[in-house]
């Protein structure tokens, strides 16, 4: 039976909007000027954008002037993953090496010819295979590489060795992008420490508005001549069109809050995640935790219970008031087997049961307890049905 009390545990899909951010958005909606106008109203709108840009830059250790605002993480990756991305005065890349478990915005949204793309494999734990990357770069033979690796995987939460990958790529004269959409605001992110050339993020994963994200270039000696949205000179010509002032202001507010609470929230969410995992193992001792032995985001628990299909289990959890996910929420609501788990070599029957619990700023110990209670009912009910059918 459906419950009126809801427990939202799908923050990796999107975080609920923080009330402080909502207040900022509402105030920014009342700014009447166009940010490109020179009058007072226009300057006020421009000031809101630039203040937000600075806050976003602080969250990721970037220079403010190198942050380009976009409609979200997908557009940001689509813009960056182009053969035209280059150092000034040098030719662009002729090959893209991209992690096999990347988000579809990278795997499907890049702008390279299909025969110029290779996928970097991962191990059974979901971690990028650095040995494969090293060998491939050593075989470059004059090829110019752009490498793209997530900082944190959206499905398993696994953290990839991006800094080590960046060193390898630069040793061989390549450029490297990291998709930090899931990592920003959950773990420390610093472009200089990572050593990446470009980084992409999104607001709605950190309690900000949907539909706003950013590209951050490591220096002004990098450029992307082939732009996606052409017309006006907004965002230094990288993205034409009148800016979404309210969403941008909200992005800045969310970034500021996330940075201020980073260490404490990471510890709190990791404790809650581990408690949920302990309940899961008690209820279903044969449950499989994906990337459980690897370093991963403090808020993410990806699992499967042998014999239970995700599509059935997710509906059952929803009826008990628990919002979980089967992994990525970017597939028109469809539940289908994960390309991430396929790349990890997970057996298809087990992969079809994969679910993801992800926690965030509103999650409490009571939410974890409600998840455990629902899990006991769901597992008990579905296993009883399975036994009766047999």
C-alpha positions in Angstrom: 0.0 0.0 0.0 1.2 3.5 -0.8 2.4 5.7 2.1 1.9 9.4 2.5 5.3 9.7 4.1 8.0 9.9 1.5 11.8 9.3 1.9 13.8 10.7 -0.9 17.1 8.8 -1.5 17.9 9.7 -5.1 20.2 12.7 -4.7 22.6 11.5 -7.5 19.7 12.0 -9.9 18.9 15.4 -8.5 19.0 17.1 -5.1 15.9 18.9 -3.7 16.4 22.6 -4.0 17.7 24.2 -0.8 15.4 26.8 0.6 18.2 29.4 0.9 18.8 28.8 -2.8 15.2 29.2 -3.6 15.1 32.6 -1.9 18.1 33.7 -4.0 16.4 32.5 -7.2 13.2 34.4 -6.4 15.1 37.6 -5.7 17.1 37.3 -8.9 13.9 36.7 -10.9 12.9 40.2 -9.9 16.0 41.8 -11.6 14.5 43.4 -14.6 17.6 44.3 -16.6 19.3 42.4 -19.4 22.9 41.5 -18.2 24.3 42.9 -21.5 22.7 46.3 -21.0 24.8 49.2 -19.7 22.1 50.9 -17.6 21.7 50.3 -13.8 19.2 47.5 -14.2 21.5 45.7 -16.6 24.5 46.2 -14.4 22.6 44.7 -11.4 21.8 41.6 -13.4 25.4 41.4 -14.5 26.6 41.8 -10.9 24.5 38.8 -9.8 26.0 36.6 -12.6 29.5 37.5 -11.7 29.1 37.1 -8.0 27.7 33.6 -8.7 30.5 32.8 -11.1 33.0 33.5 -8.4 31.3 31.2 -5.9 31.2 28.4 -8.4 34.9 28.9 -9.1 35.7 28.6 -5.4 33.9 25.3 -5.1 36.2 23.7 -7.7 39.4 25.6 -7.3 39.1 27.4 -10.6 39.9 31.0 -11.7 36.6 32.9 -11.9 37.5 34.3 -15.4 37.8 30.8 -16.8 34.2 29.6 -15.7 31.8 29.4 -18.6 28.1 29.0 -17.6 25.9 26.5 -19.5 22.5 24.9 -19.3 23.8 22.0 -17.3 26.4 19.2 -17.2 25.3 17.7 -20.5 25.8 20.8 -22.5 29.1 21.4 -20.7 30.5 18.0 -21.7 29.1 18.3 -25.2 30.9 21.7 -25.6 34.2 20.4 -24.3 34.4 17.0 -26.0 35.2 18.4 -29.3 38.2 17.9 -31.7 38.6 21.6 -31.6 39.5 21.8 -27.9 43.1 22.8 -27.9 46.0 24.9 -26.5 46.3 28.2 -28.2 48.4 28.0 -31.3 48.3 24.2 -31.4 46.0 21.8 -33.4 43.1 20.1 -31.6 42.8 16.4 -30.7 42.4 13.7 -33.3 41.3 11.0 -30.9 39.1 10.8 -27.8 39.9 8.3 -25.0 36.9 8.1 -22.7 36.1 6.0 -19.7 33.8 3.0 -20.4 31.6 3.9 -17.4 31.2 7.6 -18.3 27.8 9.4 -18.2 25.9 9.2 -21.6 26.5 13.0 -22.0 30.1 12.0 -22.7 29.8 8.6 -24.3 27.0 9.8 -26.7 27.4 13.5 -26.6 31.0 14.0 -27.8 31.7 15.5 -31.2 34.4 13.1 -32.4 33.9 10.7 -35.4 33.0 7.2 -34.2 36.2 5.7 -35.5 38.3 8.2 -33.5 36.9 7.2 -30.1 38.2 4.5 -27.8 36.8 3.5 -24.4 39.2 3.1 -21.4 38.3 -0.1 -19.6 37.6 -0.3 -15.8 38.3 -3.2 -13.4 35.7 -5.3 -11.7 35.7 -2.7 -8.9 34.7 0.0 -11.5 38.0 1.9 -11.2 39.7 3.2 -14.3 42.4 1.0 -15.7 45.4 3.2 -15.5 47.7 0.5 -16.9 45.6 0.4 -20.1 45.7 4.1 -20.4 49.5 4.3 -19.9 50.0 1.6 -22.6 47.7 3.3 -25.1 49.3 6.7 -24.6 52.7 5.1 -25.2 51.5 3.8 -28.5 50.4 7.3 -29.6 52.7 7.5 -32.6 52.0 11.2 -33.2 48.3 11.1 -32.3 46.8 13.9 -30.3 44.6 12.8 -27.5 41.8 14.3 -25.5 41.0 12.1 -22.5 37.7 12.2 -20.5 37.3 10.6 -17.1 34.6 11.2 -14.5 35.8 12.2 -11.1 33.0 10.2 -9.5 30.7 7.7 -11.2 27.0 8.6 -11.0 25.8 5.0 -10.5 28.4 3.3 -8.2 29.9 6.4 -6.7 33.4 5.1 -7.4 36.1 7.8 -7.4 38.5 7.5 -10.3 42.3 8.3 -10.1 41.9 11.5 -12.1 45.1 13.2 -10.9 47.2 10.1 -11.9 45.5 10.0 -15.2 46.2 13.7 -15.8 49.9 13.2 -15.2 50.0 10.3 -17.7 48.1 12.4 -20.3 50.3 15.4 -19.9 53.4 13.3 -20.1 52.3 12.4 -23.6 51.2 15.9 -24.7 47.4 15.3 -24.4 44.6 17.2 -22.8 42.2 15.8 -20.1 38.7 16.6 -19.1 37.0 15.5 -15.9 33.2 15.3 -15.4 32.9 16.4 -11.8 29.1 16.7 -11.8 28.7 14.0 -9.1 31.8 14.8 -7.1 31.5 18.6 -6.6 30.0 19.4 -3.3 30.4 15.8 -2.0 34.2 15.5 -1.9 36.9 18.2 -2.2 37.5 19.3 -5.8 40.4 21.4 -6.8 41.4 21.8 -10.5 45.0 22.6 -9.7 45.4 19.5 -7.5 43.7 17.3 -10.1 45.8 18.7 -12.9 43.0 18.6 -15.4 42.7 21.0 -18.3 38.9 21.3 -18.1 36.2 20.4 -15.7 32.4 20.3 -15.9 29.8 20.6 -13.2 26.0 21.0 -12.6 24.0 22.9 -10.1 21.1 20.5 -9.5 23.3 17.9 -7.9 24.3 20.2 -5.0 20.9 21.7 -4.1 20.8 24.3 -6.8 18.3 24.8 -9.7 18.0 22.4 -12.6 19.1 23.6 -16.0 22.4 25.4 -15.1 26.0 24.1 -15.1 29.5 25.2 -16.0 32.7 24.5 -17.8 35.9 25.5 -16.1 39.1 25.8 -18.2 42.4 25.5 -16.4 43.9 28.5 -18.1 43.2 31.2 -20.7 45.7 29.4 -22.9 43.0 26.8 -23.7 40.1 27.3 -26.2 37.2 25.5 -27.9 36.8 27.2 -31.3 33.8 25.1 -32.3 31.0 26.4 -30.1 27.6 24.8 -29.7 25.4 27.9 -29.4 26.3 30.8 -31.6 25.0 34.3 -31.9 25.8 36.9 -29.3 29.0 37.4 -27.3 27.8 36.1 -24.0 30.1 34.0 -21.9 33.1 35.3 -23.9 31.5 33.9 -27.0 31.4 30.4 -25.8 27.6 30.3 -25.3 25.3 32.8 -27.0 22.0 33.9 -25.6 20.7 36.0 -22.8 21.8 34.5 -19.5 19.4 32.7 -17.1 20.2 35.1 -14.3 18.0 33.5 -11.6 19.4 30.0 -12.2 22.9 31.3 -12.2 22.4 33.2 -9.0 21.0 30.0 -7.5 24.0 28.0 -8.7 26.3 30.4 -6.9 24.3 30.2 -3.7 24.3 26.4 -3.8 28.0 26.3 -4.5 28.7 28.6 -1.5 26.6 26.4 0.8 28.1 23.2 -0.4 31.7 24.4 0.1 31.0 25.7 3.6 29.5 22.4 4.7 31.7 20.0 2.7 33.8 18.3 5.4 30.9 17.9 7.9 28.4 16.7 5.3 30.8 14.1 3.9 31.4 12.6 7.3 27.6 12.7 8.2 26.5 11.1 4.9 29.2 8.4 5.0 28.0 7.3 8.4 24.4 7.2 7.2 25.4 5.4 4.0 27.3 2.8 6.0 24.4 2.3 8.3 22.1 1.7 5.3 24.6 -0.8 4.0 24.7 -2.6 7.3 20.9 -2.8 7.4 20.9 -4.1 3.8 23.4 -6.9 4.6 21.4 -7.9 7.7 18.2 -8.1 5.7 19.7 -9.7 2.6 23.1 -11.3 3.4 23.6 -12.2 -0.2 23.2 -8.6 -1.4 26.1 -7.5 -3.7 27.5 -4.0 -3.1 29.0 -2.6 -6.3 32.4 -1.0 -6.0 32.0 -1.6 -2.2 35.8 -2.1 -1.7 36.8 0.9 -3.8 37.0 4.5 -2.8 33.6 6.0 -3.5 31.4 9.0 -2.8 30.3 9.1 0.9 26.6 9.3 -0.1 26.3 6.5 -2.6 25.3 2.8 -2.2 24.8 0.8 -5.4 23.5 -2.8 -4.8 21.6 -5.8 -6.1 19.9 -8.6 -4.3 20.2 -11.8 -6.3 16.8 -12.9 -7.7 15.2 -9.5 -7.5 14.8 -7.4 -10.6 15.2 -3.6 -10.2 12.0 -2.7 -12.1 9.9 -4.7 -9.7 11.8 -3.8 -6.6 11.8 0.0 -7.3 8.1 0.0 -7.7 7.7 -1.9 -4.5 10.0 0.6 -2.7 8.1 3.5 -4.1 4.8 2.1 -2.9 6.4 1.9 0.6 7.4 5.6 0.3 11.1 5.2 -0.6 12.5 6.9 -3.8 15.5 4.9 -5.1 17.0 4.6 -8.6 18.2 2.0 -10.9 21.3 4.1 -11.7 21.3 7.0 -14.2 18.1 9.0 -14.3 18.8 10.3 -17.8 17.0 7.6 -19.8 13.4 8.9 -19.9 12.5 7.0 -16.8 13.3 3.6 -18.3 14.8 0.9 -16.1 17.4 -0.9 -18.2 20.6 -2.7 -17.6 23.5 -0.5 -16.7 26.4 0.1 -19.2 28.5 0.8 -16.1 27.9 -2.6 -14.6 28.4 -4.2 -18.1 31.8 -2.5 -18.3 32.6 -3.9 -14.8 31.9 -7.4 -16.0 28.8 -7.9 -13.7 26.7 -10.9 -14.7 23.6 -9.7 -16.7 21.1 -11.4 -14.3 22.6 -9.6 -11.3 23.0 -6.3 -13.2 19.2 -6.3 -14.0 18.6 -6.1 -10.2 20.9 -3.1 -9.7 19.6 -0.3 -7.5 21.1 2.9 -6.2 20.5 4.7 -2.9 22.0 8.2 -2.7 21.8 10.6 0.2 22.0 14.3 0.6 21.4 17.4 2.6 17.9 16.5 3.9 18.7 12.9 4.7 18.4 11.9 8.3 18.9 8.8 10.4 15.1 8.3 10.4 15.2 8.1 6.6 17.8 5.3 6.8 15.6 3.5 9.3 12.6 3.9 7.0 14.6 2.5 4.1 15.5 -0.5 6.3 11.9 -1.1 7.3 10.8 -0.9 3.6 13.6 -3.1 2.6 12.5 -5.8 5.0 9.0 -5.7 3.6 10.0 -5.5 0.0 12.5 -8.4 0.2 10.2 -10.5 2.3 7.2 -10.0 -0.1 9.1 -10.5 -3.3 10.9 -13.5 -2.1 7.6 -15.0 -0.9 6.1 -14.4 -4.4 9.2 -16.0 -6.0 8.9 -19.0 -3.8 5.2 -19.4 -4.4 5.7 -19.1 -8.2 8.4 -21.9 -8.0 
